[in-house]
């Protein structure tokens, strides 16, 4: 497999319908908003979904969520030590950070894509502190226009503890975005790809994960069909450094609404401008 030899930029247009795309734990789990009222989905949440999709594809993932673990390990340290080559590095007095990073990148696609900080003690008490910078960078998703948040009080009809007529946890709140269109951008850097071993094949897997971002991602806050990817824009430059800056490429996408209160993606006009010599692959959502 060949190491990625050309810069890639991408953009994803998605919609939210009666769902909480990314709750803010510091604000009662209300959908995230910036100070201008625009909705946000953190880059961490997006990377979590990409990891889940890659895991569904059969890829080996280092940072697995607890409810989707594919092994018996309860911590990242245990997962790292289970790799025989990394275990040797843990115990070696002459261990090399570069070698440690190379082994981890070869083993896990999320490490060679997003990078990872390995900062923990081994079972033998030897400290490990290795940082890996990944080539795939992703921005925070932001809604095109300010969002309206609807809050609903909920109750439950059973008690969590015996001997209580009505528990203190029988009341709660749920929050949702009735409708919103969000966009996020990203890039893949060839210099860092060379350091982590990120390949052209890995880039194709990232693209596939973006198209299917919300498959197998159902929850109470995000019912089936409430989160939808509409378009993925994939720009492939013809050189390692790229023909244009990522900022200039990302500005090619322009989204405006056609009605005062848009209720669906059909109420928006998506315009994609062009830059000379730069090819783009436009993939429709599923």
N, C-alpha and C positions, 0 to 999 in steps of 0.2 A: 504493500500500500504506500502510495506516494504522499509525502508531506505536503500540506496545503501550500501552493506556490503563487497564490494571487489573493489580493484583499477582497473581502466580501462585506457588503452592507445589507441590512434587511429592515423591513418594517412590517408590522402586523396590525391590521384593523379588526377590532372585535366589538361585539355588542353585549350589553347586560340587560336582561329583562326580568324584573321582579326577583332580584337576587342581591346578595351581598358579596361583591367580588373579592374584597379583602378587608376584613374588619380590623379596626384599630383598638388594640387591647387597652390603650390609655384613654379611650373615649367611649367606654361601654360597648365596645365591639361594633360601633357604628361604621359604615363604609368610610374609608379614608377620603379626606378632602384636603386640598391645600387652602391657603388663605383667600384665594379668589373664588372658592366654591367649586372648583373643578375636582372631579373624582380622581383617585389615584389607586394604582395597584403596584405594590413595591416590587423592585427587581428581585428581591429574595423570594417572594411568592411565585413570580414567573419562573425563576430557576427551579423552584421546587416542582412545579408542574412539568417542566421539561425533563427533569430527572425521572419523574414518575413515568412519563411517556417512554423515555429511553429504557427504563426498567421493563416496561411492558413489551418492548421490542426484543427483550432478551439480553440487553447490555448489562455489564457489571457496574454497579453503582456503589460508591463509597458512602456518601451521605444519604442514607435511606431513612425515610420516616418510620416511626415505630409501628404504625398500622399497616405498613407495606413491606416489612422486613422479609427478605428472601433467605435469611440465615438465622442462626440462633444467638448472634452476638447482641449484647445490650449496650455497647458503647463503641465509639470510633476506635479507641485504643485496641480493644479486643479484635475488631475487624482487621486492623492493620497488623497486629501481631500474628493473626492466623495465616498471613502470607509468609511462606517459608523464607523467601529472600529478604523481606522486611524484618523478620524476626532475627535473622543473622545480623542485620544492621543495628537493631536494637541492642544486641549483646556485644557487638564488636567494639573494641576500644579505639579502633581506627576508622570508625564509620564516617562516611562522606555524605554531606547534605545533598550534593548533586546526584550521587548514586541513589540515595533514598528517594529523591524526587523522581528520578527516571523510572525506578521500579514501580512507584505509585502511579505514575502517568501511564505506564504500560498496562497496568492492572485494571484501572477504573477510568471509564470515559468521562465522567463528570470532573475528575481531577485534571485530566489533560484538556478539558474544555473550559471550565470556570476557574481552575486553580483551587488551592486548598492550603490551610494553615494546619500543620501537624505540630501541636504543642501539648504534649502530655508525657507522663512518666510511663516507662515500661514496667512490666511485672518485676524486673530485677532492680528497679529503682533508678535506672539511668534516664536522665531527662532527654527529651527529643524536642527540638524546635526547628522545624523546616517549613519554609514558605514557598509555595508554588504559585506563580502568576499565570493565569489561563488566558488564551487568546480570544475567547468569546466574552464580549461585554454587552450588557443589556441595560437599557434605561428604564426608569420608572414609567409605567403606563399612565397616561393622563387622558381624561375625557376631553372631547373636542369642545364641549360647552359645559357650563356649570350644571351640576346634577341636583335633582330633588330627592331627598331621603324621606321615606315613609317609615314610621315606627309603629309597632303593634304590640300591645300587651298580651302576654300568653299566660295560661295557667295549666297545671297538670292535675289529674284527678286521683292520684295515688300519693301516699306518703313515702318518703325515702327511709324513714326510721320508724320502728314499731312504737306503739303507745302514744302516738301523737294524733290529735284530732286534725290538725292542719299544720304542716311543716312550714318553716320560714322560707323554704325554697320553692313553694308552689306557684309563686308569681315570677314573671320574667318579661324581658323585652326582646323583640326581634326587629331588626332594621333591614331595609332593602332599598335598592335603587330601582325605581319603576322602569326607567329606560335610559340608557346612555350608550354612546359610542366612544370607545377608548382607542388610543393608538400608542404603540411603543416601538422603539427603534433599537437596533443593535449593530454590532460590527464584529468581524473576525480578523484578527491581526496576524499577519504571516510571520513576523519576527518571533512572537511568543509561541506561535504554532510550531516553529522549528525547535524551540526549547522543550516543549511538552510532548512532541511527537504527534500533534493533531494533524489528521490526514484529510484528503479530499473526501474520502468515504465518511469520515466523522462529520464533515460539513453537511453532507447529504442527509445524515441521520438527524442533525439539528434541524434542518429544513423540514423534514417529515414530522418531527416532534412539534414544530410550530404550527403546522397545518392542522394537526390533531390535538392541539393543546388541551382541550377540555374533555376529551374522551376519557371515560373511566374516572371522572373527577366529581361524581355526584355527591352532594351532601345536603343537609337540611337547609343550609344557607344558600346553596347553589343547586336547585333542583335540575333534573335532567332537561336539557334544552334551553336553560336560562342563560347560559354563557355560550357564545358562538363566535368562532373565527370566520370572518367574511373574506379577507384577502391577505395573502402574504406576498410582499414584494421582495425580490431577491436580486440584488445587483452584484454582478461579478466583474471586478476590474481586470484589466489585462496585464497587471504588473503587481509586484509584491507590495509596493508602497501605495498603489492605487492611482488612478488618473485624476481623481478629485478628492477633496477632504470629505470625511463622513458627514460633517455638518451641512455641507453644500448638497450632498446626495439626499440626506434626510429631508431637506427643505423642498425637494421635488414633489412631495406629497401634500396635497391641499384638500381639505374636507370642509364643506359648508352645508348648512341645512336649507331646505327649500320652503319649509313652513315654519310658522311661529313656534309651535310646540311639537317637535318631531316625536313620533311614536314607534317608528321602525326604521330600519336601515334604508328603506326606499325613500325616506324623507330627506336623505342626504345626497349630495353630489360629490363624488370622489374624483379628483383631477390629478393625473400623474404627468408632470412635466418631464422634459428630457434634457440630457446633457450629451453633447456630441461624443460618439464613440463608446458610450457606456451602455451595455446591454442589461436588460432587466427581465426577469422571469416573474410573471404574475400568476399566482396559484390561487384558485378559488377555494374557499372553505368547503368542508364536507357537507 
